[in-house]
Amino acid sequence: MEVVIVPDATAGGELIAEAIAALLDRKPDALLGVATGSTPLPIYRALAAKVASGAVDASRARICQLDEYVGLPAGHPESYRSVVLREVVEPLGLSEASFMGPDGSAEDVQAACEAYDKALAEAGGVDLQLLGIGTDGHIGFNEPCSSLASRTRIKTLTEQTRVDNARFFDDDIEQVPHHVITQGIGTILDARHPILLATGEGKAEAVAQTVEGPVASIVPASALQLHPHATVVVDEAAASKLKLADYFRATYAAKPAWQGL
Ligand SMILES: N[C@@H]1[C@@H](O)[C@H](O)[C@@H](COP(=O)(O)O)O[C@@H]1O
């Protein structure tokens, strides 16, 4: 696992947007897995700016969703489908045809989950998967004690996650769904390059346990330790509880530029 400590969220967004640009350069139709939440927004802004300036051609990129609420009416502005279309697909100038996601309003949720895993595999697999992290260490919506081998499936949110996400629902926890569809941890680990971005002091404990703690389902993001090419990008505040922070800094400073992320 590579840990990169950046000064702030903007720098993290820029660094990861550069990695996406490099990927699109060598594979123009790459399948990009995108995450929701506040953390990845600087990545999407930096990438959209590169596309607008002509520095990056994203016209053949394909976008896929990490997770979704179950039961929100189609077109709800806070469904993750709506968020990804608004924050990623449209700013990159892509059409809905380039986008894939699980159907959170399907009558048969289990069948929708299986269909999504199959669609990801048939699309050639995810090339680069962006991840945020919950304060409880979740990735996607894989809450603590999720199977580390899990595939896309329905999950029940913890009270903490519903509290954390209430800000997107008029600060009213009653509006936050209890159920979600999420790529499983096994599904996420199938991506060729997972990149987790964490910013702010509120994520410091989860980051320390993810990077320096044991691999354990109580901290779902710790499963990234099992991936041969996982990158964790953190700002100074999110890195504040890492015991090996100086080592990570020195390692990154000495990294040959040609390696990229
Ligand atoms: N399902 C999403 C996660 O993918 C995201 O990482 C997390 C953190 O969000 P934020 O980045 O806003 O802290 O929120 C939700 O739970």
Ligand as a Chemical Component Dictionary entry (heavy atoms), coordinates in Angstrom:
data_LIG
# 
_chem_comp.id                   LIG 
_chem_comp.type                 NON-POLYMER 
_chem_comp.pdbx_formal_charge   0 
_chem_comp.three_letter_code    LIG 
# 
loop_
_chem_comp_atom.comp_id 
_chem_comp_atom.atom_id 
_chem_comp_atom.alt_atom_id 
_chem_comp_atom.type_symbol 
_chem_comp_atom.charge 
_chem_comp_atom.model_Cartn_x 
_chem_comp_atom.model_Cartn_y 
_chem_comp_atom.model_Cartn_z 
_chem_comp_atom.pdbx_ordinal 
LIG N1 N1 N 0 -20.970 5.775  0.449  1  
LIG C1 C1 C 0 -20.241 6.964  0.683  2  
LIG C2 C2 C 0 -18.764 6.619  0.719  3  
LIG O1 O1 O 0 -18.341 6.164  -0.557 4  
LIG C3 C3 C 0 -17.965 7.830  1.144  5  
LIG O2 O2 O 0 -16.605 7.522  1.157  6  
LIG C4 C4 C 0 -18.411 8.265  2.524  7  
LIG C5 C5 C 0 -17.612 9.431  3.073  8  
LIG O3 O3 O 0 -18.121 10.640 2.619  9  
LIG P1 P1 P 0 -17.388 12.032 2.753  10 
LIG O4 O4 O 0 -16.319 12.008 1.730  11 
LIG O5 O5 O 0 -18.435 13.047 2.454  12 
LIG O6 O6 O 0 -16.856 12.103 4.136  13 
LIG O7 O7 O 0 -19.777 8.657  2.399  14 
LIG C6 C6 C 0 -20.678 7.662  1.957  15 
LIG O8 O8 O 0 -20.901 6.773  2.992  16 
# 
loop_
_chem_comp_bond.comp_id 
_chem_comp_bond.atom_id_1 
_chem_comp_bond.atom_id_2 
_chem_comp_bond.value_order 
_chem_comp_bond.pdbx_ordinal 
LIG N1 C1 SING 1  
LIG C1 C2 SING 2  
LIG C1 C6 SING 3  
LIG C2 O1 SING 4  
LIG C2 C3 SING 5  
LIG C3 O2 SING 6  
LIG C3 C4 SING 7  
LIG C4 C5 SING 8  
LIG C4 O7 SING 9  
LIG C5 O3 SING 10 
LIG O3 P1 SING 11 
LIG P1 O4 DOUB 12 
LIG P1 O5 SING 13 
LIG P1 O6 SING 14 
LIG O7 C6 SING 15 
LIG C6 O8 SING 16 
# 
